[in-house]
């Protein structure tokens, strides 16, 4: 009789152990910065792209020399000598995740490539890490800005 009681008790312990080992997907991290935090962090100083990985290919060099100003009025300006690119940005919550939209009017090239709805992975006063998963083919792009 004691063995019959022991079996369900062991089964319950096993199920509790299995449930405790499950973790949520990386995209549902509880380390999600809020939109206010992101805005406060990015709207001071100028920024540079320190990493741009597009579907596993390092394209960081496409942004060498550009200084980005992320302004409180929603504009984003990238300047490299006499070249100026003007776009917009915004931040919002989508299904509980903080998103950072970048939109440049370019129809090809590196600025078109970063014109996406990025998921904010982390945001500090000196670093912004972003991730985009393509809705078309599932490819993953990573973009990191660091303060100059």
Buried (B, 14 or more C-beta within 10 A) or exposed (E): EEEEEEEEEEEEEEEEEEEEEEEEEEEEEEEBBEBEBBBBBBEEEBBBBBBBBBEEEEBBEBBEEBBBBBEEEEEBBBBEEEEEBEBBBBBEEEEEBBBBBBBBEBEEEBBEBBBBBBBBBBBBEEBBBBBBBEEEEEEEBBBBBBBE
